[in-house]
């Protein structure tokens, strides 16, 4: 490419600003980088130093006592779980507090063998457990619709992990739901959401994975009927109020840290992968769903960062990685085309959705933000032999 064409191309590109402490980019939705170049995720972590965690633990005990079933005729709380490291941590903490939890899984789209193994490990902590499996035919349709309309193959999973625990809470009259971390606090989000210790309907509608695709919009698509979408629909406001449903973040009361959760989970049977997970920077996250690699890749296409950036920045904030080391890790692993995930080939992952690899690549190109990737003189995306893209100013974050 000539110097003149390169210069002309750069005029139409988006200059990405990066946090000076971690590696999160300004293209991340809801991330704010202040005048000192520090993102709100790093500021949130900085603010933890002033938190009185002992006082917060006492506050948690008061909350738990309020909702504890005194006559033991019902469960004390619901814990939404996938079987991963955070699920193990949440269950262990509630058992430690003397609670009698009901663990609830909204079954993932393409459950991996290691995901099933970790679910069994979670059960063996000594908890009652419900696994809610939605109609697989409907689920595949929703995967297709999510991928093709909003660029998120995991749309039904990210909605149902919130709706199903709420529905069971209402149906079984168990008002307290124990969630894990507040993602807006950990990864950056609006200040009002960052400070929240409660996960309510408003949070769900804003951050619960719907991406502007409402359940009502789905009726009629690929033959979907209202009855098919019950598991993906939130309970009515009247039902939530009648039961008094309250969702709290455990991460508000404990200094949330992924590596701590891994260590505690492993001590109780949680299993990690045998190598770095594709597109990631570790072997202990997102182990249950073969479709996760596609989901994370689309985040990279839309915003120019993937799961490796999230993980490296998390550890950078905690002083485990220097910023430069974090950037090196990101360049090695972030945004690779998802030919496999947890060892399963892309073609096999797409087959149930009746989408070929060639069709998938066309969908990828349609959702790619060309303002942040290298293109040729005709505006076509430039890819290497493995189908990987190159970010503009990738080496200068």
N, C-alpha and C positions, 0 to 999 in steps of 0.2 A: 504494500500500500504506500503510495507516495506521501511526502510530507504535507502537500497541499490538501490531499483528500483526507488525511488524518486530522488536519486542523479544522476542515469543514465539518467532519464528523463530530468532533469534540464540541462544536457549537450547540449541537442538539442533545448533548449528554447531560446527565444530572450529576453534579459534584456531590459526592457523599461525604458528610461530615462524620467523624468517629469520636467516640468518647476518648479522652486522653488517659483515662485510668484503665478501662477495659477495652473491649473491641466491638461493642455494640454500635451499629450505624444509625444515622439520623433517619434512614428509610424505615426503621422499625415502627410499626403503628403504636401510637401513644407514648413513644420515647421522647423525652425532652432533654436537650443538652444545653446547659446554662452558659453564662458568659465566661466562665472559667474552663469551659470545654468538658465538664463532667456531666455524665448522664444521670437521670433521676434514679436509675437502678443502683448506681454506685452511691448516690446521696442517701438512698433508703438504707443501704447496708451501713453506711457511715453513722446514721442515726441510731442504729442498734446499740452503739456504745453507751448511749444514755438511758437505755431501757433497764428498768429494775425487773429482771426476770424472776426473781423470787416473789415479788409482789404479783406479777402476772400469773405465776403458778397458783398462788393463793386465790386469785380471782377465778382461775379455771376451776378450782375445787368447789367454789361457791356455785358456779354454773352447773357443774356436774351433779352436785347435791340437789339442786333445784329440780333436775330432770330425772334423777334416779327413781326407779319404780320401787317404792317402799315396801309393797307387799309381794314383790317378785312375781307378779302375775303377767308381766310383759318385759320386753327388753328395755334397757336403759337408753340406748342410742342406736343409730345406724351408722356404719362406717362404709362409705362407697370405696370399693377396692378393685384393683386389677390383678393383684398378686405380686406387684413389683416391690421395690425397696421401700417406697413411701407407704404402701399399704401395710407392709410388715411393721414399720415404725408406728403408724397410727394405731394398729391393733395392739401392739405391745404397750404403748403408752396408756391406752384405755384399760387394758387388763391390769397394768401397774396401779392405776387409780381405783381399782376395785369395781369397774363397770362391767355390766353384762351386755356386750354389743352384739348386734346382728350385722354381719358383714354381707354386703350386697355387691354383686358384680353385674354390670351391664355387659354381656358377652361381646368381645371384640370381633372385628370383621373377619379376620383371617388368623385365628389363634395358632401360635407357634408351639412346638413341643416344649420348649423351655418355659413358655408362658403357662402351659398346663401344669408343668412340674411345680412352678412357683405358686400357683393357686392351691395345689395340694399341700405345699409347705405352709401356706397361710392358714389353711384349715387346721393343721396340726399344732398351731399355737394354742388351740383350745377354744375355738369360737364356733357358734352356729353360723351357717352360711347359706345364702340364696344366690343362685346364678340364673339371671333372667336372659333367656335367649330369644331374640326377636326373629320373626319369620325370615328365613334365609333368602327366599325369593324376593321379598320386599327389600331386604337389606342390600342385595346386589343391585336392584334398581336404584336405590338411593345412593349407592356408591357411584354408579354411572352418572346420575344426575348431578351429584355433588362435584365430581371431577369435571364434567363437561360444562356446567353452568357457572360454578364459582371457583373452579380450580382446587377443590378439596375432596379427595377421594374418601377422607375420613369424616365427612360431614355427619353421617348417621351415628358414628361412634361418639363424636365430640358433643353431640346433642343428647344422646341417650345416657351418657355417663352422669348427666345432671338430672334429666327428667325422670329416669327410672327410680333412683333413690327417693326422690320427692313423692312419686306415686306410691311407692311402698310405704313411705312414712305416713301418708294419708290413709292408705288402706289398712295398715296394721296399727294405726294410732300410736306411732312412736315419734314424738315431736322433735327430738334432738338429732341432728345429722352432723357428724364429725368429718370435716374436710381437711385437707393437708395444708399446703402452702397457699398464700395469696399470691398468685402469679403476677399481679400488678405491682406488688411490693418487690418481689424477687427480680423481675425482668423489666420493670419500668411501666408506669401507667398513670392515669389521672390521679391527682393528689387525693381526691375524695375516696377513690377506690383503694389507694395505697394504704390509707390509715384504717380501713374497715377491718373489723374482726368478725363480721357477720356476712355470710353469703346468702343473699335474698333473691327474690324474683327479679328485681331491677338489675342486679349484677348478672344474673343468668341471661337476661335478654340483651345486655350490652356486651358481655364477654364470653357467653356460654357456647361459642362455636357456631352460631347460626349464619354468620357472614352475610346477613341481609336476606337470606333465603328462608322465608317463613314456612312453617308447616302447611299453612293454608295454601301457599303457592304450589304445593306439590300435588294437590288433588287433580286428577286427570292426566298427569304426566305418566307415561308408560303404564296407563291403566290403573294407577294408584287411587284407592278409595279412602274416605275418612277413616273407616274401620281399620285400614292397614297402618295408619299413622298414630294409633293410640299410644304406643310406648314412647313416641317422640314428642308427645304433647304434655305441657306442664299441667298439673292439677289446677282447678279453678281457684280464684282468689278466695271464694267462700270456703272451699275445702281446706285450703292452707290455714285460713284464720280459725276455722272450727277446731282443727287439731293443734293449732299453735306451733306450726312447723318453724324451727329455728336451725339454721346452718351456721356453724362456727368454724373458723380456721384454726387448726392446731398450731400452725406456724405463728400465730399471734402470741401464743402462750409459751412456746418453746423456741429457742434460737435455731430456726430451721436450717439444715445443712444436708445436702445430698450425700456426702461422703459419710457423715455420721449415720445416716439412715442405712447406707450400704453395710457398714460394719455391724450395726445392730441386727440387720436382717440376716446377714451371713451367719451370725452366731446362732441363729434360730432356723437355719435351713434354706434361706434364700440363695438362689444360684445365679451366677453371672455368666455371660457368654464367654467362649474360649478365646476370643480375640476382639480387637476393636470393631465395633459395629459399623457397617457401611454408612458413610456420610456423617458419622459421629466422631467423638474424640474420647470415648470410653467404652467399657464393656458391660455397664450395669444399668443402662436406661433404655426404655422402650423395647422391651424384650418380648412382648406378647403378641404383637401384630405384624405380620409380614407386609402389610400395606403402609406401614409407618415411613418407610424409605421414600415412597412416592409423596406422601404428605409433606415431609421435610424438604424434599427437592422442590416442590412448588413454592414453598416459602422462599427458597433461594432465588427462584425465577422471578418472583414478584418483588422481593425486597432486597435481594443481593446478600443475604446471609442465611445460614442454615443452622442445624443443631450443633455442629462443632463450635460455632461462634457462641451460642448460648452457654455451652459447657465450659469452654475455655475462659469466657468472661466471668462465669460463676467462680471458678477457682482463682482467677486473677484478682477478683475483689477480696478474696480471703487470704491473699498473700502466698498461695501455693504455687502460682506461676507469675513470672514477671510479665509485663505487657508484651515485650518482644517475644518471649517464649510462647505466649498465648497466640500471637500472630503467626508464628511459625507453625504451630499445631493446626491453626485454622487453614492456612494455605495448603497443608498436606491433605486435609480431610473434608473440608467444607464444599458442598455444592457439586459433588461428583454425580454423574448420571447414574440413576439407580438400577443398574443391570441386575443386581441381586440385593436381597435384604435378609439378614440372618441365614444366608446361604441359599435362599430360594430364588430361582431365576425369575426375572421380570415377566417373561412370557407366561409362566405358570401362575403368577400373581394376578395377571390381567385376564387370564382365560375364563374364569367364572363370570366376568363382566362382559364377555364377548367383545373385547377390545384387543386388537393386534398391537404389536410393538410399534409398527409404522404409524398406526392411527394415534397411538399414545404420544409419539414424538410430535405429530402435528398439533395435538392438544397442548403439549408443553410449549411449543413455539407461539401458540395463540395467547398464552398467559404470560409469556416472558416480557419483562419490562426492558425494552430495547434501549432505553435511556441510560441504563447502567451496565450494559454489556457491549463488547466489541462487535461491530457489524462491518460488512464490506461496503464498497462504494455504492452498491445498490440497496443498502439497508438490510441485507440478509445477515442473520446471526452467524458468526464465525465459530466453528466448533473444531476441536482436535479429533484425532482418530478414534477416540473413545466416546465422542459425542459431548464432551465437556465444553462449557462456555468460559469466557474470560471476562472478569469484571474490569470496568474502566478504573484506573488508579488503584487496582487491587493491591499493589505493593506500597501504597502510600496512605494507609489509614491512620 
